[in-house]
Amino acid sequence: MSQVGSLCDKVDYDVRNFVGYLSADFTPIKTLQLYGDLTYTWSKADADNPDFGNPFDVIDIDGHEGPSYMPGYDPWFVITYTSDMDDMSDWYDLKMERVDASVGCNWNFWKNFSVNSRFTYRWYDDEEEYLGDDTDGEAYIMNVGLMWKF
């Protein structure tokens, strides 16, 4: 018997990415450091539809000989298989944009003790829905930490 998908087809898959990053920091006094960064990401991926051909010969269920690769085979069932992959590229044609903006500070209270804080805003736009899901959205992230050096 034949295995579905055992025939192969080379598919042209094209991926493009662009990432821009800007960062700055400032120390107004010896014990305080302020910083911020901005990142922009754009990605696009697309591919051709694969063409696997038809992996099965026509099978006559009236008792005639089966597929040419199986001499003497007398099938009592019909094997159906579609090799129509015209919509497959919808699954992996991707396009997205993402922006991350962060600001934060590091404040040294004493010689061994400091406080860190950071706020991040993230925006994500999935221009091509992946597997039918729309994953657009925003996130607000706040991190605060205490550091004791010993």
VMD Tcl script that draws the C-alpha trace (Angstrom):
set ca {
  {0.00 0.00 0.00}
  {1.01 3.59 -0.44}
  {1.46 6.09 2.36}
  {-0.43 9.37 2.10}
  {2.02 12.24 1.77}
  {4.98 10.01 0.95}
  {5.43 11.86 -2.33}
  {7.29 15.11 -1.83}
  {7.08 18.58 -3.27}
  {9.59 21.35 -2.68}
  {7.76 24.45 -1.48}
  {9.27 27.92 -1.72}
  {8.98 29.42 1.79}
  {9.99 33.07 2.16}
  {10.54 34.72 5.57}
  {11.41 38.40 6.03}
  {12.13 40.11 9.36}
  {12.99 43.64 10.35}
  {13.91 44.68 13.90}
  {14.72 48.24 14.95}
  {15.98 49.01 18.44}
  {16.65 52.31 20.23}
  {17.95 52.57 23.79}
  {18.96 55.40 26.10}
  {20.07 55.77 29.70}
  {20.71 58.76 31.90}
  {22.26 59.16 35.34}
  {21.09 62.49 36.85}
  {22.74 61.77 40.20}
  {25.26 59.14 41.28}
  {22.66 56.89 42.95}
  {19.91 57.05 40.28}
  {19.98 55.58 36.79}
  {17.07 56.13 34.36}
  {16.73 54.15 31.16}
  {14.34 53.41 28.33}
  {14.15 51.47 25.11}
  {11.96 51.10 22.06}
  {11.80 48.05 19.79}
  {9.86 47.66 16.55}
  {9.53 44.24 14.88}
  {7.97 43.47 11.50}
  {7.79 39.93 10.13}
  {6.26 38.37 7.05}
  {6.28 34.78 5.88}
  {4.61 33.25 2.86}
  {4.86 30.10 0.79}
  {3.48 28.40 -2.25}
  {0.80 25.75 -2.00}
  {2.34 22.27 -2.09}
  {1.43 19.91 -4.90}
  {1.73 16.26 -3.88}
  {0.04 14.93 -7.00}
  {-2.28 11.92 -6.74}
  {-0.59 9.10 -4.78}
  {-3.28 6.51 -5.67}
  {-4.26 4.82 -8.91}
  {-7.95 4.42 -9.68}
  {-9.26 1.30 -7.96}
  {-12.08 -0.65 -9.61}
  {-14.21 -2.35 -6.96}
  {-15.89 -4.77 -9.42}
  {-13.27 -7.47 -8.85}
  {-10.72 -6.27 -11.38}
  {-7.05 -6.02 -10.66}
  {-6.04 -3.24 -8.28}
  {-3.38 -0.56 -8.55}
  {-0.44 -1.22 -10.82}
  {2.01 -1.23 -7.91}
  {0.06 -4.09 -6.21}
  {-0.41 -6.94 -8.75}
  {-3.17 -9.40 -7.89}
  {-4.79 -7.06 -5.35}
  {-8.58 -7.40 -5.36}
  {-9.94 -4.40 -3.44}
  {-13.29 -4.53 -1.68}
  {-13.20 -0.87 -0.72}
  {-12.44 2.43 -2.42}
  {-9.52 4.54 -1.25}
  {-10.30 8.24 -1.46}
  {-7.71 10.93 -1.06}
  {-7.64 14.53 -2.12}
  {-4.42 16.22 -3.02}
  {-6.03 19.65 -3.34}
  {-3.84 21.91 -1.20}
  {-5.04 25.23 -2.67}
  {-5.88 26.72 0.75}
  {-2.87 25.41 2.61}
  {-0.87 28.62 2.21}
  {-3.48 30.37 4.40}
  {-2.05 28.38 7.32}
  {1.46 29.72 7.00}
  {1.15 33.08 5.25}
  {2.00 35.21 8.27}
  {2.41 38.94 8.82}
  {2.83 40.70 12.15}
  {4.01 43.92 13.78}
  {5.09 44.39 17.38}
  {6.17 47.43 19.38}
  {7.77 47.26 22.83}
  {8.44 50.44 24.81}
  {10.03 50.33 28.27}
  {11.12 52.86 30.87}
  {12.77 52.10 34.18}
  {15.06 53.15 36.94}
  {17.65 51.77 39.31}
  {18.00 53.61 42.62}
  {20.85 52.76 45.02}
  {19.69 53.57 48.54}
  {22.81 52.39 50.32}
  {26.06 50.84 49.30}
  {24.57 47.30 49.11}
  {20.83 47.93 48.62}
  {18.94 49.15 45.54}
  {15.43 49.24 44.06}
  {14.76 48.47 40.40}
  {11.54 49.19 38.55}
  {10.53 48.86 34.93}
  {7.31 49.53 33.00}
  {6.78 47.97 29.57}
  {4.04 48.59 27.04}
  {3.66 46.00 24.29}
  {1.46 46.31 21.17}
  {1.00 43.35 18.83}
  {-0.87 43.29 15.50}
  {-1.34 39.98 13.71}
  {-2.26 41.21 10.25}
  {-2.69 37.66 8.93}
  {-4.67 35.52 11.32}
  {-2.89 32.28 12.16}
  {-5.10 29.17 12.01}
  {-8.22 31.33 12.23}
  {-7.32 33.11 15.47}
  {-6.89 36.86 15.75}
  {-4.10 37.48 18.26}
  {-4.01 41.30 18.20}
  {-3.60 42.96 21.56}
  {-1.80 45.10 24.09}
  {0.03 44.27 27.30}
  {1.09 46.43 30.23}
  {3.88 44.95 32.33}
  {5.27 46.33 35.60}
  {8.32 44.87 37.34}
  {9.68 45.97 40.72}
  {12.65 44.41 42.44}
  {14.80 44.81 45.51}
  {18.49 43.96 45.32}
  {20.82 43.28 48.24}
  {24.48 42.75 47.32}
  {26.64 40.84 49.77}
}
mol new
graphics top color blue
foreach p $ca { graphics top sphere $p radius 0.5 }
foreach p [lrange $ca 0 end-1] q [lrange $ca 1 end] { graphics top cylinder $p $q radius 0.2 }
display resetview
